[in-house]
């Protein structure tokens, strides 16, 4: 009898754990909207001039290189390894790096570096814009993470197909929650921190893709927007 009970527990326990994981709220959580309707790029193409680049209708990872393309090489390569290579197979996905004029040669060199680690760069887009335009787009994010004097930043942002900025309403760690620290938002992801790209950003981009595959995005967006206003 004891053997039957033990065998029964060993058989049912893994199934029970799987069912709990499947139906827990964590697996169905959605990525909050931080800012609605960010500023759109108008009449801009990728560096090669082959594609018109817009945020509408795409899941976009947006970054700002400004006039520091060479100095941001490590940031871009980190992003390539940890985010681009994971999600470049998905439809409606793109990385957009805004660069100010005069960086053409640096872009070519950086793209050569990327090609050493990525077989194709179809969804990698370096877009040359005037600094005023770069700052207009950045200001539309309403991010507390400032650009430097060169129009550059080590942070990148997730923008959904509706041109809404996504992130985390409450980015506290478990320890901070336990210590009852005040909640704070996550607007952008630090491309220097491999752990942040591999952990937080990878999880958040994956959640966003699941939202669209589930076809529940419109209702969930409205609900999250109402919660944010409250």
C-alpha positions as CSV (number, residue, x, y, z in Angstrom):
1,X,0.0,0.0,0.0
2,X,2.8,2.4,0.9
3,X,4.5,1.7,-2.5
4,X,1.2,2.5,-4.3
5,X,0.9,5.8,-2.4
6,X,4.5,6.8,-3.1
7,X,4.1,5.9,-6.8
8,X,0.9,7.9,-6.9
9,X,2.6,10.9,-5.4
10,X,5.5,10.7,-7.8
11,X,3.1,10.5,-10.7
12,X,0.7,13.2,-9.6
13,X,3.2,15.7,-8.2
14,X,4.8,16.8,-11.5
15,X,1.4,17.1,-13.2
16,X,0.1,19.2,-10.3
17,X,3.2,21.6,-10.6
18,X,2.7,22.0,-14.3
19,X,-1.0,22.8,-13.9
20,X,-0.2,25.4,-11.2
21,X,2.4,27.0,-13.5
22,X,0.0,27.0,-16.4
23,X,-2.8,28.7,-14.6
24,X,-0.9,31.1,-12.4
25,X,-1.4,34.8,-13.2
26,X,2.3,35.3,-13.8
27,X,2.1,33.4,-17.1
28,X,-0.7,35.7,-18.3
29,X,0.6,39.0,-17.1
30,X,0.8,41.7,-19.8
31,X,3.4,44.4,-20.3
32,X,2.1,47.7,-19.1
33,X,1.8,50.9,-21.2
34,X,4.1,53.6,-19.8
35,X,3.3,56.3,-22.4
36,X,0.7,56.3,-25.1
37,X,1.2,57.4,-28.7
38,X,4.9,58.3,-28.8
39,X,6.2,60.5,-31.6
40,X,6.4,58.9,-35.0
41,X,9.3,59.0,-37.5
42,X,8.1,60.7,-40.7
43,X,9.7,60.2,-44.1
44,X,12.8,58.5,-42.9
45,X,14.5,55.4,-44.3
46,X,17.2,53.0,-43.0
47,X,20.8,53.8,-43.6
48,X,20.8,51.8,-46.8
49,X,17.8,53.7,-48.0
50,X,15.9,50.4,-48.7
51,X,13.0,50.7,-46.2
52,X,10.7,53.4,-44.9
53,X,11.1,53.3,-41.1
54,X,8.0,53.8,-38.9
55,X,7.0,52.6,-35.4
56,X,3.3,52.0,-36.3
57,X,2.6,48.4,-36.9
58,X,5.9,47.1,-35.6
59,X,7.3,46.0,-32.3
60,X,10.3,48.3,-32.1
61,X,13.4,48.4,-30.0
62,X,14.4,52.1,-30.1
63,X,17.8,53.5,-29.3
64,X,19.7,56.8,-29.5
65,X,23.3,56.8,-30.7
66,X,23.4,60.4,-31.7
67,X,27.0,61.4,-32.7
68,X,28.6,58.6,-30.6
69,X,28.2,55.6,-32.8
70,X,31.8,54.5,-32.2
71,X,31.6,54.9,-28.5
72,X,28.3,52.9,-28.3
73,X,29.7,49.9,-30.1
74,X,29.6,47.6,-27.0
75,X,26.0,48.7,-26.3
76,X,24.9,47.8,-29.8
77,X,26.8,44.4,-29.8
78,X,25.2,43.5,-26.5
79,X,21.8,44.3,-27.9
80,X,22.5,42.3,-31.0
81,X,23.6,39.2,-29.0
82,X,20.9,39.2,-26.3
83,X,17.9,40.7,-28.0
84,X,18.2,40.8,-31.8
85,X,19.4,37.2,-32.3
86,X,16.5,35.9,-30.1
87,X,13.7,37.8,-31.8
88,X,14.8,38.5,-35.4
89,X,12.8,35.6,-36.6
90,X,9.5,37.2,-35.6
91,X,7.4,39.2,-38.0
92,X,6.9,42.9,-37.4
93,X,10.0,43.2,-35.3
94,X,12.7,45.9,-35.8
95,X,15.6,47.6,-34.0
96,X,15.9,51.3,-34.8
97,X,19.0,53.3,-33.8
98,X,18.7,57.1,-34.4
99,X,22.0,58.6,-35.5
100,X,22.9,62.2,-36.3
101,X,24.6,63.2,-39.7
102,X,28.3,62.7,-40.2
103,X,28.4,59.2,-38.7
104,X,28.0,57.3,-42.0
105,X,31.5,55.7,-41.9
106,X,31.0,54.7,-38.2
107,X,27.7,53.0,-39.1
108,X,29.4,51.0,-41.8
109,X,32.1,49.8,-39.4
110,X,29.5,49.0,-36.8
111,X,27.4,47.0,-39.2
112,X,30.5,45.0,-40.2
113,X,31.0,44.2,-36.5
114,X,27.4,43.1,-36.2
115,X,27.8,40.8,-39.3
116,X,30.4,38.8,-37.4
117,X,27.7,37.7,-34.9
118,X,24.5,37.8,-37.0
119,X,23.9,36.1,-40.3
120,X,21.6,38.8,-41.5
121,X,20.7,42.3,-40.5
122,X,17.3,42.7,-42.1
123,X,15.7,44.1,-39.0
124,X,18.6,46.2,-37.8
125,X,17.9,49.8,-38.8
126,X,20.3,52.8,-38.4
127,X,18.4,55.9,-39.3
128,X,20.2,59.2,-39.8
129,X,18.2,62.2,-38.5
130,X,19.0,65.8,-37.6
131,X,19.6,66.3,-33.9
132,X,16.3,68.3,-33.5
133,X,14.4,65.3,-34.9
134,X,16.2,62.9,-32.6
135,X,15.4,65.1,-29.6
136,X,11.7,65.4,-30.8
137,X,11.3,61.6,-30.8
138,X,13.1,61.3,-27.5
139,X,11.0,64.0,-25.8
140,X,7.9,62.1,-27.0
141,X,8.8,59.2,-24.8
142,X,8.7,61.4,-21.7
143,X,11.5,59.4,-20.2
144,X,13.4,60.5,-17.1
145,X,16.5,58.9,-18.5
146,X,18.2,61.8,-20.2
147,X,20.3,62.0,-23.4
148,X,23.8,63.1,-23.1
149,X,25.2,66.2,-24.9
150,X,25.8,64.1,-28.0
151,X,22.2,63.0,-28.3
152,X,23.2,59.5,-27.1
153,X,22.0,57.1,-24.4
154,X,22.9,53.7,-23.2
155,X,19.1,52.9,-22.7
156,X,16.8,51.4,-25.3
157,X,13.0,51.4,-25.3
158,X,10.2,49.0,-26.3
159,X,7.5,50.5,-28.5
160,X,4.5,48.4,-29.5
161,X,2.5,48.3,-32.7
162,X,0.2,51.1,-31.5
163,X,3.2,53.4,-30.9
164,X,2.8,53.0,-27.1
165,X,5.9,52.8,-24.9
166,X,6.0,49.6,-22.8
167,X,7.9,48.9,-19.6
168,X,7.2,48.1,-16.0
169,X,4.9,50.1,-13.6
170,X,6.6,48.5,-10.6
171,X,10.2,47.4,-11.1
172,X,11.1,46.7,-7.5
173,X,13.0,43.5,-6.6
174,X,11.6,41.0,-4.2
175,X,13.8,42.3,-1.5
176,X,12.6,45.9,-2.1
177,X,9.0,44.8,-2.0
178,X,9.6,42.9,1.2
179,X,11.3,46.1,2.7
180,X,8.3,48.1,1.4
181,X,10.3,50.4,-0.7
182,X,8.4,52.9,-2.8
183,X,7.4,51.5,-6.3
184,X,9.3,52.9,-9.3
185,X,8.8,52.5,-13.1
186,X,11.1,50.9,-15.7
187,X,11.1,53.1,-18.8
188,X,14.2,51.9,-20.7
189,X,16.7,49.0,-20.6
190,X,20.4,49.5,-19.9
191,X,22.4,48.0,-22.8
192,X,25.6,47.9,-20.8
193,X,24.0,45.5,-18.3
194,X,24.0,42.0,-19.8
195,X,21.8,40.7,-16.9
196,X,19.2,43.4,-17.7
197,X,19.1,42.5,-21.4
198,X,19.0,38.7,-20.8
199,X,16.6,38.9,-17.9
200,X,14.2,41.8,-17.8
201,X,14.2,42.9,-21.4
202,X,14.1,39.4,-22.9
203,X,11.1,38.5,-20.6
204,X,9.3,41.7,-21.5
205,X,9.7,41.4,-25.3
206,X,8.6,37.8,-25.1
207,X,5.5,38.8,-23.1
208,X,4.6,41.5,-25.7
209,X,4.8,38.9,-28.5
210,X,2.6,36.6,-26.5
211,X,0.0,39.4,-26.2
212,X,-0.2,39.8,-30.0
213,X,-0.3,36.1,-30.6
214,X,-3.1,35.8,-28.1
215,X,-5.2,38.5,-29.9
216,X,-6.1,40.2,-26.7
217,X,-4.0,43.2,-27.1
218,X,-6.6,45.9,-27.7
219,X,-8.7,45.1,-24.6
220,X,-5.7,44.6,-22.3
221,X,-4.2,48.0,-23.6
222,X,-7.4,49.8,-22.6
223,X,-7.4,48.1,-19.2
224,X,-3.8,48.9,-18.5
225,X,-4.3,52.5,-19.6
226,X,-7.2,53.0,-17.2
227,X,-5.1,51.5,-14.4
228,X,-2.2,53.8,-15.2
229,X,-4.4,56.9,-15.1
230,X,-5.7,55.8,-11.7
